[in-house]
Amino acid sequence: MRLSRFYDMLEHEFGAAQGRMLAEQTVLGDLGHRTPAQAIDDGEDPKTVWFALCKNQDVPRERWWGPDREPRR
């Protein structure tokens, strides 16, 4: 997952303000007791970070891959 996709999905699922707050302030045990932003800065795969955040926030699994998108042309 690209970092831009991570932030797109974060905004879609949680909204712009809440998504940024979650990324910067939520400490996740699954990420070694780091925030998502810290984990990404440390080089963690954004997909791993996204799944850990979804799990922590009780996002239903069917939404972990984000909204359906039109195929690229």
Protein Blocks (a to p, Z undefined) as FASTA:
>chain_A
ZZklmmmmmmmmnojklmmmmmmmmccfkloopafklmmmnopafklmmmmmmmmnopaf
klmnopaddddZZ
